[in-house]
Amino acid sequence: MKALILVGGFGTRLRPLTFSMPKPLVDFGNKPMILHQIEALKAAGVSEVVLAINQQQPELMLNFVKEYEKKLEIKITFSQETEPLGTAGPLALARDKLLDESGQPFFVLNSDVICEYPLLEMIEFHKTNCAEASIMVTKVDDPSKYGVVVTEEATSRVESFVEKPNHFVGNKINAGIYLLNPSVLERIELRRTSIEKEIFPKIASEKKLYAMVLPGFWMDIGQPKDYITGQRMYLNSLREKSSQELVTGDDNIIGNVVVDESAAIGEGCLIGPDVVIGPGCVIDSGVRLFGCTVMRGVRIKEHACISNSIVGWDSTVGKWARVVNVTVLGNDVHVADAEVYNSGAVIEEQGL
């Protein structure tokens, strides 16, 4: 099987992290966002992944591919657009890479999506319904903020799409994971096209589109507050499915915490819940961390406090400083000592 991952966006919502790193390579749970998806695809039997990229920092993406093709023993190729093609145009551009003699369906994933990726179950769902296209949907509490996927409950067949409904028509939204027959490519022109607004409604009108309800958690982590929420959900999932990846048996750890084995943590710290600490980090004594990500090479000095925030690579947070309320520090940012207080700030480089 093959798969295509849509990674063509410029990551504007996740700045300043994406000033120095393409969004798919930004760390989440101590590995690049896109690696979560590639590993799940590999486990589902996919042998080739096509990355639909734009012209932003292609050399970093190339280095990533060289490293992980060997590690995962999976073929990874690029399909690079020279102008924005929306969410369907990249499929037309990659047509020759996706088609082969097998005639098997292929996956399409939005690179911002984090979940438990039940891809084997989706393959079975697709076959059982003899679908031309299957989409994964997730249930939300307030569907008025989203485009709702209306389905026939008995069959899971998609009947229609309703954009930000004023009254209740359903609570299922598009989760950004698709399984498509090769015939879908014949429906897509090589131009800027929306798969959600132009292609799927046509397939639904022919009664060939089905929606599988995603079990477990789901989050689009393309902006900081959702990244932090998604991390909490991800760590909860690890607790249920892979608890060995979490730190245990330490009185200074509360709840779900992931710490890279190369990180150093001082005495008297209180860490957690919902914290990820990356490789080579140094956490000095008396530090308080909760609901945050501390990426590779970060130094947190004595008695600093980080909460509900993201600290980018190789940054430093000074003594007694406070970084709270969805603050995002970019690459190599330096927050001074002496009670500097950052709340909801976005800091690109060399600051404060």
C-alpha positions as CSV (number, residue, x, y, z in Angstrom):
1,M,0.0,0.0,0.0
2,K,0.9,3.6,-0.4
3,A,0.1,6.8,1.4
4,L,0.3,10.6,0.9
5,I,0.7,13.0,3.7
6,L,-0.3,16.6,3.1
7,V,2.5,18.8,4.6
8,G,2.3,21.8,2.2
9,G,1.2,24.4,4.7
10,F,3.6,27.1,5.9
11,G,2.9,26.5,9.6
12,T,2.0,30.1,10.3
13,R,-0.2,29.2,13.3
14,L,2.7,27.4,15.0
15,R,5.2,30.3,14.7
16,P,7.8,31.0,15.9
17,L,8.7,27.3,16.0
18,T,8.2,27.0,12.2
19,F,10.6,29.9,11.5
20,S,13.5,27.4,12.1
21,M,11.8,24.1,11.4
22,P,9.2,22.9,8.9
23,K,6.0,22.2,10.8
24,P,6.0,18.4,10.1
25,L,9.4,18.2,11.8
26,V,8.5,20.2,14.9
27,D,8.8,17.9,17.9
28,F,5.7,16.4,19.5
29,G,6.1,13.8,22.2
30,N,9.9,13.9,21.6
31,K,9.8,13.0,17.9
32,P,8.8,14.9,14.8
33,M,5.1,15.3,14.3
34,I,5.1,13.5,11.0
35,L,7.0,10.5,12.4
36,H,4.0,9.5,14.5
37,Q,2.0,9.2,11.2
38,I,4.8,7.4,9.2
39,E,5.3,4.8,12.0
40,A,1.5,4.2,12.1
41,L,1.4,3.8,8.3
42,K,4.3,1.4,8.4
43,A,2.5,-0.7,11.1
44,A,-0.6,-0.8,8.8
45,G,1.4,-2.3,5.9
46,V,2.2,0.8,3.9
47,S,5.5,0.4,2.0
48,E,5.7,3.9,0.4
49,V,4.9,7.3,1.7
50,V,4.7,10.4,-0.5
51,L,5.2,13.7,1.3
52,A,3.3,16.5,-0.5
53,I,5.4,19.5,0.3
54,N,5.9,23.2,-0.7
55,Q,9.1,25.1,-1.2
56,Q,9.7,25.8,2.5
57,Q,13.0,24.4,3.9
58,P,13.1,21.4,1.6
59,E,16.7,20.6,2.6
60,L,15.6,19.9,6.2
61,M,12.8,17.6,4.9
62,L,15.4,15.8,2.8
63,N,17.7,15.2,5.7
64,F,14.7,13.7,7.7
65,V,13.8,11.4,4.8
66,K,17.4,10.1,4.5
67,E,17.5,9.3,8.2
68,Y,14.1,7.6,8.6
69,E,13.9,5.7,5.4
70,K,16.8,3.5,6.7
71,K,15.5,3.4,10.3
72,L,11.9,2.4,9.4
73,E,12.7,0.5,6.2
74,I,10.0,2.3,4.3
75,K,10.3,4.3,1.0
76,I,9.6,8.0,1.4
77,T,9.4,10.3,-1.6
78,F,8.5,14.0,-2.3
79,S,5.9,15.6,-4.4
80,Q,6.7,19.3,-4.4
81,E,4.2,21.9,-5.5
82,T,5.4,25.2,-7.0
83,E,2.1,27.0,-6.2
84,P,-0.6,26.3,-3.6
85,L,-2.9,23.4,-4.7
86,G,-5.2,23.2,-1.8
87,T,-6.0,19.8,-0.2
88,A,-6.9,17.9,-3.4
89,G,-4.5,19.3,-6.0
90,P,-1.5,17.7,-4.4
91,L,-3.1,14.3,-5.1
92,A,-3.3,15.1,-8.8
93,L,0.3,16.2,-8.7
94,A,1.4,13.0,-7.1
95,R,-0.8,10.8,-9.3
96,D,2.0,8.8,-10.9
97,K,3.6,8.1,-7.5
98,L,0.3,6.9,-6.0
99,L,-0.8,4.6,-8.9
100,D,0.6,1.1,-9.5
101,E,-0.5,-2.2,-10.9
102,S,-2.0,-3.4,-7.6
103,G,-5.0,-1.1,-7.7
104,Q,-5.0,-0.9,-3.9
105,P,-6.5,2.0,-2.1
106,F,-4.1,4.5,-0.6
107,F,-4.2,6.6,2.6
108,V,-4.2,10.4,2.7
109,L,-3.4,12.1,6.0
110,N,-3.3,15.7,7.2
111,S,0.0,16.2,8.8
112,D,-1.4,18.2,11.8
113,V,-3.5,15.3,13.1
114,I,-2.5,13.4,16.2
115,C,-4.5,10.3,17.3
116,E,-4.1,6.6,17.8
117,Y,-4.3,6.0,14.0
118,P,-6.5,2.9,13.7
119,L,-5.5,2.3,10.1
120,L,-5.9,-1.4,10.0
121,E,-9.5,-1.0,11.2
122,M,-10.0,1.6,8.5
123,I,-8.9,-0.8,5.8
124,E,-11.4,-3.4,7.0
125,F,-14.1,-0.7,7.2
126,H,-13.4,0.4,3.6
127,K,-13.5,-3.2,2.3
128,T,-16.7,-4.1,4.1
129,N,-18.6,-1.1,2.7
130,C,-17.2,-1.4,-0.8
131,A,-16.5,2.3,-0.6
132,E,-14.8,4.4,-3.2
133,A,-13.6,6.7,-0.4
134,S,-13.7,6.4,3.3
135,I,-13.0,9.3,5.7
136,M,-12.4,9.1,9.4
137,V,-14.6,11.4,11.6
138,T,-14.5,12.3,15.2
139,K,-17.2,13.4,17.5
140,V,-17.1,16.9,19.1
141,D,-19.1,18.6,21.9
142,D,-19.7,21.8,19.9
143,P,-20.2,21.0,16.2
144,S,-21.2,24.7,15.4
145,K,-17.5,25.6,15.1
146,Y,-16.8,23.0,12.4
147,G,-18.0,21.5,9.1
148,V,-20.2,18.6,10.1
149,V,-20.3,15.3,8.3
150,V,-23.9,14.0,8.2
151,T,-24.1,10.2,7.9
152,E,-26.8,7.6,7.7
153,E,-26.5,6.0,11.1
154,A,-27.3,2.4,10.0
155,T,-24.8,2.2,7.2
156,S,-22.2,5.0,8.0
157,R,-22.7,6.3,4.5
158,V,-22.1,10.0,4.2
159,E,-25.2,11.9,3.1
160,S,-24.0,15.6,3.2
161,F,-21.6,18.1,4.6
162,V,-22.8,21.2,6.5
163,E,-20.4,24.0,7.2
164,K,-20.7,25.5,10.8
165,P,-24.4,24.7,11.2
166,N,-26.7,27.1,13.1
167,H,-28.8,24.2,14.4
168,F,-27.9,20.6,15.3
169,V,-27.5,18.3,12.3
170,G,-24.8,16.0,13.8
171,N,-21.7,16.0,15.9
172,K,-19.2,14.3,13.6
173,I,-16.4,16.3,11.9
174,N,-13.7,15.4,9.4
175,A,-10.7,14.0,11.2
176,G,-8.3,14.5,8.3
177,I,-7.6,10.8,7.5
178,Y,-8.8,9.2,4.3
179,L,-8.6,5.9,2.4
180,L,-9.2,6.4,-1.3
181,N,-9.6,4.1,-4.3
182,P,-7.3,5.0,-7.3
183,S,-10.5,6.1,-9.1
184,V,-10.7,9.1,-6.9
185,L,-7.7,10.5,-8.7
186,E,-9.7,10.7,-11.9
187,R,-12.0,13.2,-10.2
188,I,-9.2,15.6,-9.4
189,E,-7.8,18.3,-11.7
190,L,-4.3,19.6,-11.4
191,R,-5.3,23.0,-9.9
192,R,-6.0,24.5,-6.5
193,T,-8.9,22.2,-5.3
194,S,-10.5,21.3,-2.0
195,I,-11.0,17.7,-1.4
196,E,-13.5,18.5,1.4
197,K,-15.6,21.0,-0.5
198,E,-15.3,19.8,-4.1
199,I,-14.4,16.1,-4.3
200,F,-16.0,14.5,-1.3
201,P,-19.5,16.0,-1.9
202,K,-19.5,14.6,-5.4
203,I,-18.6,11.1,-4.2
204,A,-21.2,11.4,-1.4
205,S,-23.9,12.3,-4.0
206,E,-23.1,9.0,-5.7
207,K,-23.5,7.1,-2.4
208,K,-19.9,5.9,-2.5
209,L,-18.4,7.8,0.5
210,Y,-18.4,6.3,4.0
211,A,-17.4,7.7,7.4
212,M,-15.7,5.7,10.1
213,V,-15.9,7.1,13.7
214,L,-12.5,7.4,15.1
215,P,-12.0,5.6,18.5
216,G,-9.9,7.3,21.1
217,F,-8.6,10.8,21.1
218,W,-8.1,13.2,18.3
219,M,-6.6,16.7,17.9
220,D,-5.4,19.1,15.2
221,I,-2.1,20.3,16.8
222,G,-1.4,23.0,14.3
223,Q,-1.6,25.9,16.8
224,P,-0.1,26.2,20.3
225,K,-3.1,25.8,22.5
226,D,-4.3,22.8,20.6
227,Y,-0.7,21.4,20.6
228,I,-0.7,21.6,24.4
229,T,-4.2,20.0,24.6
230,G,-3.1,17.3,22.1
231,Q,0.0,16.5,24.2
232,R,-2.2,15.9,27.3
233,M,-4.4,13.6,25.2
234,Y,-1.4,11.8,23.8
235,L,0.2,11.2,27.2
236,N,-3.1,9.9,28.5
237,S,-3.1,7.5,25.6
238,L,0.5,6.4,26.4
239,R,-0.7,5.7,30.0
240,E,-3.3,3.3,28.6
241,K,-1.3,1.7,25.7
242,S,2.4,2.1,26.3
243,S,2.9,3.1,29.9
244,Q,6.6,2.0,29.8
245,E,7.3,5.2,27.9
246,L,6.3,7.3,30.9
247,V,8.5,8.1,34.0
248,T,7.5,6.1,37.0
249,G,8.8,5.6,40.6
250,D,10.0,9.2,41.1
251,D,8.5,11.3,43.9
252,N,9.2,14.4,42.0
253,I,7.0,13.3,39.1
254,I,3.2,13.8,39.0
255,G,1.0,12.2,36.4
256,N,2.0,11.5,32.9
257,V,5.5,12.7,32.1
258,V,8.0,11.7,29.3
259,V,11.7,12.5,29.8
260,D,14.4,11.7,27.4
261,E,17.1,9.5,28.9
262,S,19.8,12.1,28.1
263,A,18.1,14.9,30.1
264,A,19.4,15.9,33.5
265,I,17.0,16.9,36.3
266,G,18.2,18.6,39.5
267,E,17.0,18.1,43.1
268,G,13.7,19.4,44.5
269,C,12.0,19.8,41.1
270,L,8.3,19.1,40.7
271,I,7.4,17.9,37.2
272,G,4.0,17.1,35.8
273,P,1.4,16.3,35.0
274,D,1.5,16.4,31.2
275,V,5.1,17.3,30.6
276,V,7.6,16.2,27.8
277,I,11.3,16.9,28.3
278,G,13.6,16.5,25.3
279,P,17.1,15.2,24.7
280,G,20.0,17.0,26.3
281,C,17.8,19.2,28.5
282,V,19.1,20.5,31.8
283,I,16.5,21.2,34.5
284,D,18.1,22.8,37.5
285,S,17.0,22.4,41.1
286,G,13.7,23.7,42.4
287,V,12.1,24.0,38.9
288,R,8.3,23.5,38.5
289,L,7.0,22.2,35.1
290,F,3.4,21.3,34.2
291,G,1.4,21.1,31.0
292,C,4.4,22.0,28.9
293,T,6.9,20.8,26.3
294,V,10.7,21.5,26.8
295,M,12.4,20.7,23.5
296,R,15.9,19.5,22.8
297,G,18.9,21.3,24.4
298,V,16.9,23.6,26.7
299,R,18.2,24.8,30.0
300,I,15.8,25.7,32.8
301,K,17.5,27.4,35.7
302,E,16.8,27.2,39.4
303,H,13.3,27.8,40.6
304,A,11.8,28.7,37.2
305,C,8.2,27.8,36.5
306,I,6.9,26.7,33.1
307,S,3.2,25.9,32.6
308,N,0.9,25.4,29.6
309,S,3.7,26.6,27.3
310,I,6.2,25.4,24.7
311,V,9.9,26.0,25.1
312,G,11.7,25.7,21.7
313,W,15.1,24.1,21.0
314,D,18.3,25.3,22.7
315,S,16.5,28.0,24.7
316,T,17.2,29.1,28.3
317,V,14.8,30.1,31.0
318,G,16.4,32.1,33.8
319,K,16.2,31.7,37.6
320,W,12.8,32.4,39.1
321,A,11.4,33.3,35.7
322,R,7.8,32.4,34.9
323,V,6.7,31.2,31.4
324,V,2.9,30.5,31.5
325,N,-0.4,30.7,29.7
326,V,0.4,29.3,26.2
327,T,3.7,31.2,25.8
328,V,5.8,29.9,22.9
329,L,9.6,30.4,22.9
330,G,11.2,29.8,19.5
331,N,14.6,28.4,18.8
332,D,17.5,29.7,21.0
333,V,15.5,32.2,23.0
334,H,17.0,33.4,26.3
335,V,14.7,34.5,29.2
336,A,16.6,36.5,31.8
337,D,16.8,35.8,35.6
338,A,15.0,37.6,38.3
339,E,11.3,37.1,38.1
340,V,10.7,37.8,34.4
341,Y,7.1,36.9,33.7
342,N,5.9,35.8,30.3
343,S,2.2,35.1,29.8
344,G,0.8,34.2,26.4
345,A,3.9,35.6,24.7
346,V,5.3,34.5,21.3
347,I,9.1,35.1,21.3
348,E,11.0,34.4,18.1
349,E,14.7,34.6,19.1
350,Q,17.2,36.0,21.5
351,G,14.9,37.7,23.9
352,L,14.2,39.1,27.3
